[in-house]
Amino acid sequence: MGLLLLQATVGIAAAVQGGIYLTESGDQTLRMWAFGLPAVVSGASLLIGFLTPVAAVLAGLGSVGIAF
């Protein structure tokens, strides 16, 4: 049960972070799409449990890319 809650929490956080990053600025650059869209997709994948290991890696990379 704990792993399911952790997976859902990370999925929601990644999807929200990517969505905010995509809608934050008026100018949509390639960098924004390259880091924001994978964060949203991987967050949604984590929520539904599809390709969980791959989605977790993409969520981590998307979050690191957004942070920098």
PDB file of N, CA, C and O in Angstrom, chain B, residues numbered from 101:
ATOM      1  N   MET B 101       0.823  -1.196   0.000  1.00  0.00           N
ATOM      2  CA  MET B 101       0.000   0.000   0.000  1.00  0.00           C
ATOM      3  C   MET B 101       0.860   1.250   0.000  1.00  0.00           C
ATOM      4  O   MET B 101       0.520   2.250  -0.631  1.00  0.00           O
ATOM      5  N   GLY B 102       1.986   1.185   0.717  1.00  0.00           N
ATOM      6  CA  GLY B 102       2.863   2.352   0.808  1.00  0.00           C
ATOM      7  C   GLY B 102       3.505   2.697  -0.525  1.00  0.00           C
ATOM      8  O   GLY B 102       3.653   3.872  -0.861  1.00  0.00           O
ATOM      9  N   LEU B 103       3.890   1.667  -1.294  1.00  0.00           N
ATOM     10  CA  LEU B 103       4.498   1.922  -2.599  1.00  0.00           C
ATOM     11  C   LEU B 103       3.502   2.526  -3.576  1.00  0.00           C
ATOM     12  O   LEU B 103       3.866   3.359  -4.405  1.00  0.00           O
ATOM     13  N   LEU B 104       2.255   2.109  -3.481  1.00  0.00           N
ATOM     14  CA  LEU B 104       1.215   2.668  -4.338  1.00  0.00           C
ATOM     15  C   LEU B 104       0.993   4.147  -4.028  1.00  0.00           C
ATOM     16  O   LEU B 104       0.834   4.958  -4.940  1.00  0.00           O
ATOM     17  N   LEU B 105       0.984   4.492  -2.756  1.00  0.00           N
ATOM     18  CA  LEU B 105       0.827   5.899  -2.374  1.00  0.00           C
ATOM     19  C   LEU B 105       2.032   6.734  -2.803  1.00  0.00           C
ATOM     20  O   LEU B 105       1.875   7.874  -3.238  1.00  0.00           O
ATOM     21  N   LEU B 106       3.229   6.171  -2.681  1.00  0.00           N
ATOM     22  CA  LEU B 106       4.430   6.877  -3.127  1.00  0.00           C
ATOM     23  C   LEU B 106       4.403   7.082  -4.633  1.00  0.00           C
ATOM     24  O   LEU B 106       4.750   8.158  -5.120  1.00  0.00           O
ATOM     25  N   GLN B 107       3.996   6.067  -5.366  1.00  0.00           N
ATOM     26  CA  GLN B 107       3.913   6.163  -6.820  1.00  0.00           C
ATOM     27  C   GLN B 107       2.891   7.232  -7.227  1.00  0.00           C
ATOM     28  O   GLN B 107       3.149   8.017  -8.139  1.00  0.00           O
ATOM     29  N   ALA B 108       1.754   7.264  -6.569  1.00  0.00           N
ATOM     30  CA  ALA B 108       0.727   8.253  -6.885  1.00  0.00           C
ATOM     31  C   ALA B 108       1.196   9.659  -6.536  1.00  0.00           C
ATOM     32  O   ALA B 108       0.934  10.600  -7.285  1.00  0.00           O
ATOM     33  N   THR B 109       1.880   9.812  -5.417  1.00  0.00           N
ATOM     34  CA  THR B 109       2.365  11.131  -5.007  1.00  0.00           C
ATOM     35  C   THR B 109       3.398  11.673  -5.981  1.00  0.00           C
ATOM     36  O   THR B 109       3.335  12.838  -6.376  1.00  0.00           O
ATOM     37  N   VAL B 110       4.346  10.834  -6.368  1.00  0.00           N
ATOM     38  CA  VAL B 110       5.376  11.270  -7.319  1.00  0.00           C
ATOM     39  C   VAL B 110       4.749  11.550  -8.680  1.00  0.00           C
ATOM     40  O   VAL B 110       5.143  12.504  -9.351  1.00  0.00           O
ATOM     41  N   GLY B 111       3.794  10.749  -9.092  1.00  0.00           N
ATOM     42  CA  GLY B 111       3.116  10.971 -10.367  1.00  0.00           C
ATOM     43  C   GLY B 111       2.357  12.281 -10.402  1.00  0.00           C
ATOM     44  O   GLY B 111       2.427  13.018 -11.386  1.00  0.00           O
ATOM     45  N   ILE B 112       1.641  12.573  -9.347  1.00  0.00           N
ATOM     46  CA  ILE B 112       0.902  13.833  -9.275  1.00  0.00           C
ATOM     47  C   ILE B 112       1.863  15.015  -9.256  1.00  0.00           C
ATOM     48  O   ILE B 112       1.639  16.007  -9.949  1.00  0.00           O
ATOM     49  N   ALA B 113       2.921  14.917  -8.477  1.00  0.00           N
ATOM     50  CA  ALA B 113       3.894  16.012  -8.384  1.00  0.00           C
ATOM     51  C   ALA B 113       4.570  16.264  -9.727  1.00  0.00           C
ATOM     52  O   ALA B 113       4.744  17.418 -10.121  1.00  0.00           O
ATOM     53  N   ALA B 114       4.951  15.215 -10.428  1.00  0.00           N
ATOM     54  CA  ALA B 114       5.613  15.385 -11.727  1.00  0.00           C
ATOM     55  C   ALA B 114       4.658  15.975 -12.757  1.00  0.00           C
ATOM     56  O   ALA B 114       5.043  16.857 -13.526  1.00  0.00           O
ATOM     57  N   ALA B 115       3.429  15.500 -12.780  1.00  0.00           N
ATOM     58  CA  ALA B 115       2.455  16.012 -13.748  1.00  0.00           C
ATOM     59  C   ALA B 115       2.133  17.481 -13.484  1.00  0.00           C
ATOM     60  O   ALA B 115       2.039  18.272 -14.423  1.00  0.00           O
ATOM     61  N   VAL B 116       1.966  17.843 -12.241  1.00  0.00           N
ATOM     62  CA  VAL B 116       1.667  19.234 -11.899  1.00  0.00           C
ATOM     63  C   VAL B 116       2.859  20.136 -12.198  1.00  0.00           C
ATOM     64  O   VAL B 116       2.694  21.228 -12.741  1.00  0.00           O
ATOM     65  N   GLN B 117       4.062  19.678 -11.843  1.00  0.00           N
ATOM     66  CA  GLN B 117       5.258  20.479 -12.102  1.00  0.00           C
ATOM     67  C   GLN B 117       5.449  20.696 -13.603  1.00  0.00           C
ATOM     68  O   GLN B 117       5.749  21.811 -14.029  1.00  0.00           O
ATOM     69  N   GLY B 118       5.284  19.668 -14.391  1.00  0.00           N
ATOM     70  CA  GLY B 118       5.412  19.813 -15.841  1.00  0.00           C
ATOM     71  C   GLY B 118       4.331  20.694 -16.433  1.00  0.00           C
ATOM     72  O   GLY B 118       4.600  21.495 -17.328  1.00  0.00           O
ATOM     73  N   GLY B 119       3.107  20.553 -15.941  1.00  0.00           N
ATOM     74  CA  GLY B 119       2.015  21.397 -16.431  1.00  0.00           C
ATOM     75  C   GLY B 119       2.217  22.857 -16.099  1.00  0.00           C
ATOM     76  O   GLY B 119       1.957  23.725 -16.933  1.00  0.00           O
ATOM     77  N   ILE B 120       2.673  23.138 -14.909  1.00  0.00           N
ATOM     78  CA  ILE B 120       2.953  24.522 -14.535  1.00  0.00           C
ATOM     79  C   ILE B 120       4.087  25.082 -15.372  1.00  0.00           C
ATOM     80  O   ILE B 120       4.042  26.239 -15.790  1.00  0.00           O
ATOM     81  N   TYR B 121       5.101  24.271 -15.618  1.00  0.00           N
ATOM     82  CA  TYR B 121       6.242  24.713 -16.412  1.00  0.00           C
ATOM     83  C   TYR B 121       5.820  25.016 -17.839  1.00  0.00           C
ATOM     84  O   TYR B 121       6.330  25.960 -18.443  1.00  0.00           O
ATOM     85  N   LEU B 122       4.896  24.232 -18.393  1.00  0.00           N
ATOM     86  CA  LEU B 122       4.450  24.466 -19.763  1.00  0.00           C
ATOM     87  C   LEU B 122       3.553  25.696 -19.885  1.00  0.00           C
ATOM     88  O   LEU B 122       3.577  26.369 -20.915  1.00  0.00           O
ATOM     89  N   THR B 123       2.775  25.999 -18.874  1.00  0.00           N
ATOM     90  CA  THR B 123       1.841  27.130 -18.956  1.00  0.00           C
ATOM     91  C   THR B 123       2.370  28.399 -18.315  1.00  0.00           C
ATOM     92  O   THR B 123       1.690  29.425 -18.321  1.00  0.00           O
ATOM     93  N   GLU B 124       3.570  28.344 -17.765  1.00  0.00           N
ATOM     94  CA  GLU B 124       4.108  29.466 -17.001  1.00  0.00           C
ATOM     95  C   GLU B 124       4.445  30.677 -17.853  1.00  0.00           C
ATOM     96  O   GLU B 124       4.094  31.799 -17.486  1.00  0.00           O
ATOM     97  N   SER B 125       5.103  30.484 -18.958  1.00  0.00           N
ATOM     98  CA  SER B 125       5.622  31.595 -19.738  1.00  0.00           C
ATOM     99  C   SER B 125       4.853  31.727 -21.045  1.00  0.00           C
ATOM    100  O   SER B 125       4.263  30.765 -21.538  1.00  0.00           O
ATOM    101  N   GLY B 126       4.869  32.937 -21.596  1.00  0.00           N
ATOM    102  CA  GLY B 126       4.195  33.184 -22.856  1.00  0.00           C
ATOM    103  C   GLY B 126       4.953  32.646 -24.052  1.00  0.00           C
ATOM    104  O   GLY B 126       4.333  32.253 -25.040  1.00  0.00           O
ATOM    105  N   ASP B 127       6.271  32.616 -23.993  1.00  0.00           N
ATOM    106  CA  ASP B 127       7.055  32.120 -25.123  1.00  0.00           C
ATOM    107  C   ASP B 127       7.378  30.638 -24.934  1.00  0.00           C
ATOM    108  O   ASP B 127       8.068  30.257 -23.988  1.00  0.00           O
ATOM    109  N   GLN B 128       6.886  29.835 -25.820  1.00  0.00           N
ATOM    110  CA  GLN B 128       7.083  28.390 -25.741  1.00  0.00           C
ATOM    111  C   GLN B 128       8.338  28.001 -26.519  1.00  0.00           C
ATOM    112  O   GLN B 128       8.298  27.886 -27.743  1.00  0.00           O
ATOM    113  N   THR B 129       9.415  27.806 -25.836  1.00  0.00           N
ATOM    114  CA  THR B 129      10.658  27.420 -26.486  1.00  0.00           C
ATOM    115  C   THR B 129      10.785  25.902 -26.524  1.00  0.00           C
ATOM    116  O   THR B 129      10.026  25.183 -25.874  1.00  0.00           O
ATOM    117  N   LEU B 130      11.752  25.434 -27.291  1.00  0.00           N
ATOM    118  CA  LEU B 130      11.984  23.995 -27.393  1.00  0.00           C
ATOM    119  C   LEU B 130      12.392  23.410 -26.047  1.00  0.00           C
ATOM    120  O   LEU B 130      12.041  22.273 -25.732  1.00  0.00           O
ATOM    121  N   ARG B 131      13.125  24.173 -25.259  1.00  0.00           N
ATOM    122  CA  ARG B 131      13.561  23.709 -23.936  1.00  0.00           C
ATOM    123  C   ARG B 131      12.369  23.457 -23.025  1.00  0.00           C
ATOM    124  O   ARG B 131      12.359  22.492 -22.261  1.00  0.00           O
ATOM    125  N   MET B 132      11.369  24.321 -23.106  1.00  0.00           N
ATOM    126  CA  MET B 132      10.183  24.148 -22.273  1.00  0.00           C
ATOM    127  C   MET B 132       9.441  22.868 -22.657  1.00  0.00           C
ATOM    128  O   MET B 132       9.000  22.122 -21.783  1.00  0.00           O
ATOM    129  N   TRP B 133       9.304  22.615 -23.945  1.00  0.00           N
ATOM    130  CA  TRP B 133       8.609  21.418 -24.389  1.00  0.00           C
ATOM    131  C   TRP B 133       9.433  20.170 -24.121  1.00  0.00           C
ATOM    132  O   TRP B 133       8.875  19.110 -23.841  1.00  0.00           O
ATOM    133  N   ALA B 134      10.775  20.283 -24.203  1.00  0.00           N
ATOM    134  CA  ALA B 134      11.635  19.115 -24.014  1.00  0.00           C
ATOM    135  C   ALA B 134      11.639  18.628 -22.574  1.00  0.00           C
ATOM    136  O   ALA B 134      11.866  17.443 -22.332  1.00  0.00           O
ATOM    137  N   PHE B 135      11.395  19.508 -21.617  1.00  0.00           N
ATOM    138  CA  PHE B 135      11.400  19.103 -20.209  1.00  0.00           C
ATOM    139  C   PHE B 135      10.004  19.054 -19.598  1.00  0.00           C
ATOM    140  O   PHE B 135       9.749  18.228 -18.721  1.00  0.00           O
ATOM    141  N   GLY B 136       9.108  19.908 -20.034  1.00  0.00           N
ATOM    142  CA  GLY B 136       7.765  19.944 -19.458  1.00  0.00           C
ATOM    143  C   GLY B 136       6.870  18.809 -19.911  1.00  0.00           C
ATOM    144  O   GLY B 136       6.170  18.202 -19.101  1.00  0.00           O
ATOM    145  N   LEU B 137       6.890  18.520 -21.207  1.00  0.00           N
ATOM    146  CA  LEU B 137       6.019  17.471 -21.726  1.00  0.00           C
ATOM    147  C   LEU B 137       6.382  16.084 -21.205  1.00  0.00           C
ATOM    148  O   LEU B 137       5.478  15.341 -20.821  1.00  0.00           O
ATOM    149  N   PRO B 138       7.676  15.690 -21.172  1.00  0.00           N
ATOM    150  CA  PRO B 138       7.983  14.381 -20.576  1.00  0.00           C
ATOM    151  C   PRO B 138       7.612  14.295 -19.094  1.00  0.00           C
ATOM    152  O   PRO B 138       7.254  13.220 -18.612  1.00  0.00           O
ATOM    153  N   ALA B 139       7.691  15.409 -18.370  1.00  0.00           N
ATOM    154  CA  ALA B 139       7.303  15.387 -16.959  1.00  0.00           C
ATOM    155  C   ALA B 139       5.807  15.118 -16.820  1.00  0.00           C
ATOM    156  O   ALA B 139       5.395  14.360 -15.941  1.00  0.00           O
ATOM    157  N   VAL B 140       5.003  15.722 -17.666  1.00  0.00           N
ATOM    158  CA  VAL B 140       3.552  15.497 -17.617  1.00  0.00           C
ATOM    159  C   VAL B 140       3.216  14.059 -18.021  1.00  0.00           C
ATOM    160  O   VAL B 140       2.410  13.399 -17.365  1.00  0.00           O
ATOM    161  N   VAL B 141       3.828  13.584 -19.088  1.00  0.00           N
ATOM    162  CA  VAL B 141       3.547  12.230 -19.578  1.00  0.00           C
ATOM    163  C   VAL B 141       4.009  11.178 -18.567  1.00  0.00           C
ATOM    164  O   VAL B 141       3.294  10.212 -18.301  1.00  0.00           O
ATOM    165  N   SER B 142       5.199  11.366 -18.008  1.00  0.00           N
ATOM    166  CA  SER B 142       5.690  10.382 -17.041  1.00  0.00           C
ATOM    167  C   SER B 142       4.877  10.424 -15.750  1.00  0.00           C
ATOM    168  O   SER B 142       4.669   9.387 -15.121  1.00  0.00           O
ATOM    169  N   GLY B 143       4.418  11.600 -15.350  1.00  0.00           N
ATOM    170  CA  GLY B 143       3.552  11.687 -14.174  1.00  0.00           C
ATOM    171  C   GLY B 143       2.239  10.957 -14.377  1.00  0.00           C
ATOM    172  O   GLY B 143       1.751  10.270 -13.480  1.00  0.00           O
ATOM    173  N   ALA B 144       1.669  11.112 -15.569  1.00  0.00           N
ATOM    174  CA  ALA B 144       0.431  10.398 -15.871  1.00  0.00           C
ATOM    175  C   ALA B 144       0.675   8.894 -15.935  1.00  0.00           C
ATOM    176  O   ALA B 144      -0.158   8.111 -15.480  1.00  0.00           O
ATOM    177  N   SER B 145       1.814   8.485 -16.498  1.00  0.00           N
ATOM    178  CA  SER B 145       2.141   7.055 -16.557  1.00  0.00           C
ATOM    179  C   SER B 145       2.318   6.470 -15.166  1.00  0.00           C
ATOM    180  O   SER B 145       1.908   5.338 -14.911  1.00  0.00           O
ATOM    181  N   LEU B 146       2.921   7.228 -14.273  1.00  0.00           N
ATOM    182  CA  LEU B 146       3.075   6.749 -12.903  1.00  0.00           C
ATOM    183  C   LEU B 146       1.721   6.616 -12.211  1.00  0.00           C
ATOM    184  O   LEU B 146       1.507   5.690 -11.430  1.00  0.00           O
ATOM    185  N   LEU B 147       0.824   7.530 -12.496  1.00  0.00           N
ATOM    186  CA  LEU B 147      -0.500   7.458 -11.868  1.00  0.00           C
ATOM    187  C   LEU B 147      -1.277   6.221 -12.299  1.00  0.00           C
ATOM    188  O   LEU B 147      -1.962   5.601 -11.485  1.00  0.00           O
ATOM    189  N   ILE B 148      -1.174   5.859 -13.572  1.00  0.00           N
ATOM    190  CA  ILE B 148      -1.935   4.697 -14.032  1.00  0.00           C
ATOM    191  C   ILE B 148      -1.131   3.411 -13.938  1.00  0.00           C
ATOM    192  O   ILE B 148      -1.678   2.327 -14.138  1.00  0.00           O
ATOM    193  N   GLY B 149       0.165   3.513 -13.637  1.00  0.00           N
ATOM    194  CA  GLY B 149       0.986   2.330 -13.454  1.00  0.00           C
ATOM    195  C   GLY B 149       1.518   1.732 -14.733  1.00  0.00           C
ATOM    196  O   GLY B 149       1.851   0.547 -14.760  1.00  0.00           O
ATOM    197  N   PHE B 150       1.608   2.501 -15.783  1.00  0.00           N
ATOM    198  CA  PHE B 150       2.079   2.021 -17.076  1.00  0.00           C
ATOM    199  C   PHE B 150       3.565   2.295 -17.221  1.00  0.00           C
ATOM    200  O   PHE B 150       3.996   3.444 -17.124  1.00  0.00           O
ATOM    201  N   LEU B 151       4.361   1.245 -17.454  1.00  0.00           N
ATOM    202  CA  LEU B 151       5.817   1.355 -17.606  1.00  0.00           C
ATOM    203  C   LEU B 151       6.434   2.130 -16.445  1.00  0.00           C
ATOM    204  O   LEU B 151       7.144   3.115 -16.652  1.00  0.00           O
ATOM    205  N   THR B 152       6.164   1.689 -15.259  1.00  0.00           N
ATOM    206  CA  THR B 152       6.561   2.400 -14.046  1.00  0.00           C
ATOM    207  C   THR B 152       8.053   2.690 -13.955  1.00  0.00           C
ATOM    208  O   THR B 152       8.403   3.827 -13.637  1.00  0.00           O
ATOM    209  N   PRO B 153       8.959   1.749 -14.208  1.00  0.00           N
ATOM    210  CA  PRO B 153      10.394   2.080 -14.105  1.00  0.00           C
ATOM    211  C   PRO B 153      10.831   3.142 -15.112  1.00  0.00           C
ATOM    212  O   PRO B 153      11.603   4.040 -14.778  1.00  0.00           O
ATOM    213  N   VAL B 154      10.335   3.035 -16.340  1.00  0.00           N
ATOM    214  CA  VAL B 154      10.692   4.022 -17.370  1.00  0.00           C
ATOM    215  C   VAL B 154      10.093   5.383 -17.021  1.00  0.00           C
ATOM    216  O   VAL B 154      10.752   6.412 -17.166  1.00  0.00           O
ATOM    217  N   ALA B 155       8.856   5.385 -16.565  1.00  0.00           N
ATOM    218  CA  ALA B 155       8.194   6.639 -16.202  1.00  0.00           C
ATOM    219  C   ALA B 155       8.888   7.302 -15.015  1.00  0.00           C
ATOM    220  O   ALA B 155       8.977   8.529 -14.963  1.00  0.00           O
ATOM    221  N   ALA B 156       9.371   6.521 -14.077  1.00  0.00           N
ATOM    222  CA  ALA B 156      10.068   7.091 -12.922  1.00  0.00           C
ATOM    223  C   ALA B 156      11.371   7.754 -13.345  1.00  0.00           C
ATOM    224  O   ALA B 156      11.714   8.823 -12.842  1.00  0.00           O
ATOM    225  N   VAL B 157      12.098   7.131 -14.262  1.00  0.00           N
ATOM    226  CA  VAL B 157      13.341   7.734 -14.754  1.00  0.00           C
ATOM    227  C   VAL B 157      13.035   9.019 -15.515  1.00  0.00           C
ATOM    228  O   VAL B 157      13.722  10.024 -15.334  1.00  0.00           O
ATOM    229  N   LEU B 158      12.013   8.996 -16.364  1.00  0.00           N
ATOM    230  CA  LEU B 158      11.648  10.211 -17.100  1.00  0.00           C
ATOM    231  C   LEU B 158      11.171  11.321 -16.178  1.00  0.00           C
ATOM    232  O   LEU B 158      11.467  12.493 -16.413  1.00  0.00           O
ATOM    233  N   ALA B 159      10.442  10.967 -15.140  1.00  0.00           N
ATOM    234  CA  ALA B 159       9.991  11.979 -14.174  1.00  0.00           C
ATOM    235  C   ALA B 159      11.178  12.603 -13.469  1.00  0.00           C
ATOM    236  O   ALA B 159      11.205  13.817 -13.262  1.00  0.00           O
ATOM    237  N   GLY B 160      12.155  11.798 -13.098  1.00  0.00           N
ATOM    238  CA  GLY B 160      13.353  12.324 -12.451  1.00  0.00           C
ATOM    239  C   GLY B 160      14.151  13.228 -13.374  1.00  0.00           C
ATOM    240  O   GLY B 160      14.602  14.298 -12.966  1.00  0.00           O
ATOM    241  N   LEU B 161      14.327  12.798 -14.620  1.00  0.00           N
ATOM    242  CA  LEU B 161      15.068  13.623 -15.576  1.00  0.00           C
ATOM    243  C   LEU B 161      14.326  14.916 -15.893  1.00  0.00           C
ATOM    244  O   LEU B 161      14.942  15.972 -16.030  1.00  0.00           O
ATOM    245  N   GLY B 162      13.014  14.833 -16.009  1.00  0.00           N
ATOM    246  CA  GLY B 162      12.225  16.039 -16.261  1.00  0.00           C
ATOM    247  C   GLY B 162      12.307  17.024 -15.104  1.00  0.00           C
ATOM    248  O   GLY B 162      12.403  18.233 -15.314  1.00  0.00           O
ATOM    249  N   SER B 163      12.268  16.513 -13.903  1.00  0.00           N
ATOM    250  CA  SER B 163      12.358  17.391 -12.726  1.00  0.00           C
ATOM    251  C   SER B 163      13.741  18.040 -12.618  1.00  0.00           C
ATOM    252  O   SER B 163      13.852  19.218 -12.275  1.00  0.00           O
ATOM    253  N   VAL B 164      14.785  17.276 -12.908  1.00  0.00           N
ATOM    254  CA  VAL B 164      16.135  17.836 -12.881  1.00  0.00           C
ATOM    255  C   VAL B 164      16.297  18.880 -13.977  1.00  0.00           C
ATOM    256  O   VAL B 164      16.897  19.931 -13.754  1.00  0.00           O
ATOM    257  N   GLY B 165      15.758  18.590 -15.173  1.00  0.00           N
ATOM    258  CA  GLY B 165      15.845  19.547 -16.271  1.00  0.00           C
ATOM    259  C   GLY B 165      15.097  20.839 -15.964  1.00  0.00           C
ATOM    260  O   GLY B 165      15.575  21.926 -16.287  1.00  0.00           O
ATOM    261  N   ILE B 166      13.942  20.728 -15.351  1.00  0.00           N
ATOM    262  CA  ILE B 166      13.170  21.925 -14.984  1.00  0.00           C
ATOM    263  C   ILE B 166      13.901  22.712 -13.909  1.00  0.00           C
ATOM    264  O   ILE B 166      13.871  23.942 -13.908  1.00  0.00           O
ATOM    265  N   ALA B 167      14.563  22.002 -12.987  1.00  0.00           N
ATOM    266  CA  ALA B 167      15.279  22.694 -11.910  1.00  0.00           C
ATOM    267  C   ALA B 167      16.452  23.510 -12.430  1.00  0.00           C
ATOM    268  O   ALA B 167      16.763  24.577 -11.900  1.00  0.00           O
ATOM    269  N   PHE B 168      17.102  22.998 -13.474  1.00  0.00           N
ATOM    270  CA  PHE B 168      18.234  23.747 -14.035  1.00  0.00           C
ATOM    271  C   PHE B 168      17.760  24.702 -15.071  1.00  0.00           C
ATOM    272  O   PHE B 168      18.564  25.424 -15.659  1.00  0.00           O
TER     273      PHE B 168
END
